[in-house]
């Protein structure tokens, strides 16, 4: 079974009412398995965290920062590693093969940029990027593993609130 190693981010920014998190609505989605169950929100909308494959010579944290910028249009810096999630999916393209995937997720702090300011080439993957309230985000994300990662981010932020400007 082929393996894929990816990394992604839970990008947060403080607002007057709490934290927001950057999410994407993918243009198309890969397969899922029992360990990566998907649910759709309003009108079947799929919401996910930005993530992508670790390039050769790249560290997972570098990938997370790069993928966040490419998929959301915002620059962010790593605060902490949150978790590695593992699952099996079936490719919905090409060979339809089952793939074992590991995704390292990091908590990131928003620095600059405008959400959804992505390149035309990236529109093949990302329908839109948007900020949603961190409170309740775990109920809006479509993938169970990512919902768990957001819960970890919420716990980390509650325990370290003074560390996030």
Phi, psi and omega in degrees: 000127178294155178241146173234137177245122182231171175213152181205182186220149168256097183269125180240152171220145179276140173234181179295341183248005181136206180261149169243156179235141178275127178230165177236153167254107183295149177291316175218161184236156174277183179285170178225167177226184179303327183275355179227047182306141180248144171227151179255146177273215181302137179050033177073016181294130176262124175243138184217167174273148177292136180196164178189173184290139176288121179285155177305134180082358182260144172272156182303319180297321178296319178299316181302313180296316180296313182295321177301313179297313182296319188268340181242335184090004181248146175267138182214159179241148181292134172257312185196154171279138181259309186187163167249128174249146183230138178199169176244136174226164177254125179302132179269004179229167173058241190278357179057027184281150174285137183231133173271124185238138173239127178238121174270125179251139181238150171271129181234151177254130177300136176246309183197175177103165182249126181302140179074014175268079183242161183290160177300321180298324181288341179295345174295326182262324189243117176288314176200157172239143183206159172269136171229157178299135177297320176296116181092355181299328180296338177275343183261337179289148188273339186248131185305313180301321179288326175297319177297319180296319178296322176299319177297320178297317178300315179297315181299315182294324177295321182282338186231029186308324182289345183272351183250110180292000000 
